[in-house]
Amino acid sequence: MPHPIPYLGFNGNCADAMRFYERVLDGKLEVLMTGAESPMAAQMPKEFANRIIHARLALPDGGVLYAGDAPAHIPYEGIKGVRLRSTTTRPRKRKKSSMRSRRAAG
């Protein structure tokens, strides 16, 4: 089944954030490319040299998380309206709700 690919934007702290996600999500950081490392480095403004232009984190279930720093010349307004949901394949024990228990008894 295809996985949606979230793309997160940061304001100069993408590398730190992706290393954190790598650790807590048990992923593998496959790409962490700065502007200076880009094939287009010669054409990029010098302000982009240390900013992450693309990051890719592979997750254990086959999903991926992409990210990058906002361009230095564009005001960063933060991430708005994004939700990430984590799922697991392990079954979870469910507790009967008190409402169900009352109905069954009633």
Secondary structure, 3 states (H helix, E strand, C coil): CCCCCCEEEECCCHHHHHHHHHHHCCCEEEEEEEHHHCCCHHHCCHHHCCCEEEEEEECCCCCEEEEEECCCCCCCCCCCCCCCCCCCCCCCCCCCCHHHHHHHHC
